[in-house]
Amino acid sequence: MAHMPAAERRAELVAAAVRMIAAHGVEGATTRRIAQEANAPLATLHYCFAGKEVLFAAVFEYVSGQYREVLTSNEVDGDLESTARTLLRGLLEWYLANPDFGPAIVELISWAQRQEGKQAEMVYNDAFGTMRSILEDAAKTSGQSINETIIDELTYIVSTLSDGFALNWLVFADRAAAERQIELALGVLDAWMATSLGASRPSKV
């Protein structure tokens, strides 16, 4: 087996853990299965991570990082309304393109809520913070005067619509229906923004 830098090996093990959690749940994602999925010796996994708890902590950091990357990689050049639509569309299309991520995050959040730590809150707080910052910057850049409560509510609406879509996609895995539901979710967002932001014709993305 070719030598692989430790950081790269750790990243492969974390990504393999996400896939195994999606396929088998947290309890079923054993270190042996994760190592096999990453095509690595079990001893290598134990060398990279002192225990399963340490590995799962790295998985939560990875999940948070993925959300940040998805949110910040969208081109958001416009007013608050068009930026919110871009963020929501980007999240929903990302779930479609990464079918392992939805089931993995549902499993992880459910598991984390039964633990003493705050990993689930960390993921959501990080996502909310990133999204809120993007929306706030869009409003300021476009010269819109939007109070903080509305920004908070918009952040919540986008997050809730993306969570609901992800859960529906996980249950039904119907791509044709999911593609239609993307437009439906965007329509719900438009309706909320038209009422709450006074936008009679939200910008289309």
Buried (B, 14 or more C-beta within 10 A) or exposed (E): EEEEEEEEBBBBBBBBBBBBBBBBBBEEBEBEBBBBBBEBEBEBBBEBBEEBEEBBBBBBBBBBEBBBEBBBEBEBEBBBBBBBBBBBBBBBBBBBEBBBBBBBBBBBBEBBEEEEEEBBEBBBEBBBEBBBBBBBEBBEBBEEEBEEEBBBEBBEBBBEBBBEBBBBBBEEEEEEEBEEBBEEBBEBBBEBBBEBBEBEEBBEB
